[in-house]
């Protein structure tokens, strides 16, 4: 392996590692922010507030809205995905290309459609994952 190839692989690994860490950070910020905002509704979640027998197109209650911004959101799966990305980078295993491109496309669409939200923060790690993928393809 040439020096340029080793540098490309090392750079791709570093980019992937930090992208995973940033995804974890954004997920944790989301969880903490909405956990604090949802404290008043938390007891109701365990006493049946979420079990509304409403038509599908009926407006949701405040308790349901807080549930969907905290436990029902993508923050927990995204936290786990970030952890998998970090572990893959530490083990020197590249991410599957479809994972990089799917995450990036999802983040971009959500950042364009929903504001204000935390999705623009995820554009940075998505870009890092794309850059890592491009570096890997060049080697």
N, C-alpha and C positions, 0 to 999 in steps of 0.2 A: 504494500500500500504506500502510495506517495504521500508526501507531507501535505499537499493540498487536499487530498482525500481524507486524511486523518483530521485536518482542520475542519473540513466540511461536516464530517460525522460528529465531531466534538461540538461544533456550533449548533448543529441540528439538535443534538441531545440537550444542550444548554437551553436553547429556545423552547424545546418541549417541556423541560423541567420547570422553567419559569412560567410558561403558559399554564401548566397544571396548577402551580402555586397561586397564580392570579385568579384562576377559576375558583379555587378553594376560598380565597380571600373574599371575592365578590359574593359567593354563596353564603359565607359566614356573616358578612355584613347584612345581607338580605334577611337571614334568619334572625339575627340579633335585633335589627331594626323593627321587624314585624312582630317578634316575640314581645318586645316592650310595648308596642302599640296594641297588642291583642290580649294583654293580661286581664282586662275586665271581662273578656268573652270566654276565657279559658274554662272557668267552672261550668258554664252552660254547655260546653262541648261534651261534657261527661254526664249531663243530665237530660240530654235529648234535644237541645236547641237546633242541632243540625238535621234532625229527623223530620223535616217539614214535609207534609203531604200536599205539595203545591203543584200546579201545572208546570211543565218544563219551562215555559216561556214567562212565568211569573217573576217579578223582581225578587232578588235574594235578600235575606235579612242581613243586618250588620254583622251578626255572629257568623253567618255563612261566608260573607265577604272576607272577614278576618281569617277564617279557616283557609280559604282558597289563596290568600296572600302569604300564609305561613306554611302549615303542614301540607296543604294540598297543592302547593306551588312546585315549580321545578327546582327549587333551591336545594332540597335534600338530594335528589338524584344528581344534580349538577355538582354538588359537593363530592359525592362518591365518584363521579366521572373524573373530577379534578384529581382525586386521590389515585385513581387508576392511571391517569396520564403521568403523574409524578413517579409512580412506581415503575411504569414502563421505561421512563427516561432514565431512572436510576439503574435499572437493569440493562440498559443499552438496547432495549427492544423498540423499534420504531412503531408508531401508531399505524393502524390500518388507514390507508388513504381515504376510504369512504367515510371514516369517522371524522377525520380532519375536515373534509369538505362539507359533510352534513352539519357538523357543529357550526362551522363558519357561515353556511347559508342560513341556518336557523337564527343565529345571532343577528345577522345582517337584516333579515326580514323583520324580526321582532324590533330591532332598533329603529327601523324606518317606520313601522306601523304604530308602535306604542311609545308615547312620551307623556309625561315624564316617567322614566323607568330606569333600571340599572343595566339594561341591555347594551347601551353604548360602552359601558365599562368592559364588556366582554369582547368588544371589537379588537382590543389590543391582544389578548391571548389568542383569539381566532387568527389574527394576522401573524402572530408568532408561530402558530401551528402550520399555517400555510407556508411561511418562510422555511420552517424546518422540513416540510415535505419537499419543497423545491430543492433545498440543499441536498437532501437524500437522493433525489432523482438524478442530480448532477454527478453523483459519485459512482 
